[in-house]
Amino acid sequence: MSPSHYTQIVLASRPADSAFIEADNFRKEVVPFDLKPQKGQVLIRVQYLSIDPATRLWLSETKTFLAPIPIGSVMQTIGIGAVIASGEDTSLVPGDLVSGDLDMAEYTIRDATAVQKLELPLNTQALDYIGPLGHIGLTAYFGLIDIAQIKAGETLVVSGAAGAIGSIVIGISGSTKKCEWLEQELGIDKALNYKSPTFKDDFSKAVGTLDVFYDNVGGEALDLALASMNLHARIIICGTILDINTAEQYPLRNYSQLLSKRATMRGFSLYDYTARLEEGRKYLTELVTKGAIKQRYHVLNGLDTAPGSLGILFRGENEGKLIFTLATDVQLHGSSDFPSANLNHYHHGRYIEVLDARTMSNINHVATRLGKLLHLAHQVPCAPKRARGR
Ligand SMILES: NC(=O)c1ccc[n+]([C@@H]2O[C@H](COP(=O)([O-])OP(=O)(O)OC[C@H]3O[C@@H](n4cnc5c(N)ncnc54)[C@H](OP(=O)(O)O)[C@@H]3O)[C@@H](O)[C@H]2O)c1
């Protein structure tokens, strides 16, 4: 039975160019339920929504690779939901699980061709499709294997968290707790806290020189990486979380090193890989089903948490892939359990974390784990560990 009303989150105002996103940039609305799928459309009950740094781009006036969301419009983000009704001419039926760009709302209408039907392989759960089997894992996969063309024996540094392949594994993160976790849980060689007053020295000592810098952040760490490149190093620009909140870009001082080191700096977007998503997903599914890549989620409970969620992300308070969960009582085909059955930790009734993780499902963490696994999978001989502090 349809509800009489449903809740949605609307963009109330744009954050100023250099301003942090505040909860009052969004507005919660409870609106009458009048959603009816037309020909080729489906009505979706939303279950999980992903909170991503890129959501910030939708809030800007300037068009990036994401078109700005008009003020007063319902926010969007990547999500997962269950089809509860379908119009004519769609192959999707009620009970199908789908993912795609969804509204930040309890219910939404989408063209059936704009969402992807999910079949859950053994040992996977719906959430994986906004984690290692979704945009997170796929971005790490294509960034490392296609853009970075990472090889065994090379030193990979990942900003925003951790990195791993071949000889030396260095991760950069924003708290002692996260650094301890990266070293102890992921077993990386060294984790550096970019907020430490000694970060610059720590970076030079730990990294020495690098072959691949997988950058999720920009700013000082990127500049240090430019100054620390080996010949033919590759700087991969996956994200610019530092500059995303401000119109002012961090001035890079070591840009000229790209010439002397015959290095490349290349940005990429997962949108470039639409035709190859199945390849990445096949590879990642094998790893997830074997338990080689697990996941950790930081889950906010309910749409009420949506306005404050981006702040959590940009303050670095998330410990794992930040998502929020909505419906918890949807029956899916072939399953009597809602796929959130193993969300097992409630904290202050507000958020839940899945803690069965060896690694987290943020891009930087998947990149870390994937780096190691790609190396193992291809059985590339690994160079002996180089001494630190070069
Ligand atoms: N190229 C693509 O196609 C593509 C696709 C998806 C995402 N991305 C990008 O990939 C990056 C990682 O995405 P994700 O979803 O995995 O995000 P995420 O790791 O969940 O990102 C949030 C983390 O970034 C760190 N952070 C926040 N503000 C920071 C700042 N000013 N300086 C340094 N670190 C900061 C925080 O951790 P700390 O505690 O360490 O500060 C925070 O926990 C983002 O830049 C995103 O835009 C790119």
The ligand as an SDF file (V2000), in Angstrom:
LIG
                    3D

 48 52  0  0  0  0  0  0  0  0999 V2000
   37.7460   10.3460  -10.5580 N   0  0  0  0  0  0  0  0  0  0  0  0
   36.5770    9.7620  -10.3140 C   0  0  0  0  0  0  0  0  0  0  0  0
   35.9020    9.2380  -11.1960 O   0  0  0  0  0  0  0  0  0  0  0  0
   36.0650    9.7480   -8.9080 C   0  0  0  0  0  0  0  0  0  0  0  0
   34.9280    8.9930   -8.5800 C   0  0  0  0  0  0  0  0  0  0  0  0
   34.4840    9.0060   -7.2560 C   0  0  0  0  0  0  0  0  0  0  0  0
   35.1930    9.7650   -6.3030 C   0  0  0  0  0  0  0  0  0  0  0  0
   36.2820   10.4880   -6.6770 N   0  0  0  0  0  0  0  0  0  0  0  0
   37.0850   11.2560   -5.7080 C   0  0  0  0  0  0  0  0  0  0  0  0
   37.8410   10.3190   -4.9350 O   0  0  0  0  0  0  0  0  0  0  0  0
   38.1330   10.8990   -3.6680 C   0  0  0  0  0  0  0  0  0  0  0  0
   37.8210    9.8970   -2.5560 C   0  0  0  0  0  0  0  0  0  0  0  0
   36.4220    9.6100   -2.5600 O   0  0  0  0  0  0  0  0  0  0  0  0
   35.7450    8.7020   -1.4200 P   0  0  0  0  0  0  0  0  0  0  0  0
   34.3220    8.5690   -1.7860 O   0  0  0  0  0  0  0  0  0  0  0  0
   36.5630    7.5020   -1.2000 O   0  0  0  0  0  0  0  0  0  0  0  0
   35.8340    9.6950   -0.2190 O   0  0  0  0  0  0  0  0  0  0  0  0
   36.1920    9.5130    1.2910 P   0  0  0  0  0  0  0  0  0  0  0  0
   37.4930    8.8510    1.5050 O   0  0  0  0  0  0  0  0  0  0  0  0
   35.0120    9.0180    1.9910 O   0  0  0  0  0  0  0  0  0  0  0  0
   36.4620   11.0750    1.5200 O   0  0  0  0  0  0  0  0  0  0  0  0
   36.3330   11.7000    2.6680 C   0  0  0  0  0  0  0  0  0  0  0  0
   37.6920   11.7450    3.3650 C   0  0  0  0  0  0  0  0  0  0  0  0
   38.5330   12.7280    2.7620 O   0  0  0  0  0  0  0  0  0  0  0  0
   39.3340   13.3130    3.7770 C   0  0  0  0  0  0  0  0  0  0  0  0
   39.2840   14.7690    3.6870 N   0  0  0  0  0  0  0  0  0  0  0  0
   38.2150   15.5620    3.8020 C   0  0  0  0  0  0  0  0  0  0  0  0
   38.5650   16.8610    3.6740 N   0  0  0  0  0  0  0  0  0  0  0  0
   39.8910   16.8760    3.4810 C   0  0  0  0  0  0  0  0  0  0  0  0
   40.8600   17.8990    3.2760 C   0  0  0  0  0  0  0  0  0  0  0  0
   40.5110   19.1900    3.2520 N   0  0  0  0  0  0  0  0  0  0  0  0
   42.1480   17.5460    3.1060 N   0  0  0  0  0  0  0  0  0  0  0  0
   42.5120   16.2500    3.1190 C   0  0  0  0  0  0  0  0  0  0  0  0
   41.6550   15.2320    3.2960 N   0  0  0  0  0  0  0  0  0  0  0  0
   40.3520   15.5400    3.4680 C   0  0  0  0  0  0  0  0  0  0  0  0
   38.7440   12.8860    5.1180 C   0  0  0  0  0  0  0  0  0  0  0  0
   39.6150   11.9310    5.7200 O   0  0  0  0  0  0  0  0  0  0  0  0
   40.8450   12.4250    6.6500 P   0  0  0  0  0  0  0  0  0  0  0  0
   40.4840   12.0790    8.0450 O   0  0  0  0  0  0  0  0  0  0  0  0
   41.9830   11.6110    6.1250 O   0  0  0  0  0  0  0  0  0  0  0  0
   41.0090   13.8880    6.4710 O   0  0  0  0  0  0  0  0  0  0  0  0
   37.4530   12.1990    4.7670 C   0  0  0  0  0  0  0  0  0  0  0  0
   37.1500   11.1100    5.6130 O   0  0  0  0  0  0  0  0  0  0  0  0
   37.3280   12.1860   -3.5840 C   0  0  0  0  0  0  0  0  0  0  0  0
   38.2010   13.2720   -3.8440 O   0  0  0  0  0  0  0  0  0  0  0  0
   36.3030   12.0320   -4.7030 C   0  0  0  0  0  0  0  0  0  0  0  0
   35.8830   13.2710   -5.2040 O   0  0  0  0  0  0  0  0  0  0  0  0
   36.7270   10.4700   -7.9530 C   0  0  0  0  0  0  0  0  0  0  0  0
  1  2  1  0
  2  3  2  0
  2  4  1  0
  4  5  1  0
  4 48  2  0
  5  6  2  0
  6  7  1  0
  7  8  2  0
  8  9  1  0
  8 48  1  0
  9 10  1  0
  9 46  1  0
 10 11  1  0
 11 12  1  0
 11 44  1  0
 12 13  1  0
 13 14  1  0
 14 15  2  0
 14 16  1  0
 14 17  1  0
 17 18  1  0
 18 19  2  0
 18 20  1  0
 18 21  1  0
 21 22  1  0
 22 23  1  0
 23 24  1  0
 23 42  1  0
 24 25  1  0
 25 26  1  0
 25 36  1  0
 26 27  1  0
 26 35  1  0
 27 28  2  0
 28 29  1  0
 29 30  1  0
 29 35  2  0
 30 31  1  0
 30 32  2  0
 32 33  1  0
 33 34  2  0
 34 35  1  0
 36 37  1  0
 36 42  1  0
 37 38  1  0
 38 39  2  0
 38 40  1  0
 38 41  1  0
 42 43  1  0
 44 45  1  0
 44 46  1  0
 46 47  1  0
M  CHG  2   8   1  16  -1
M  END
$$$$
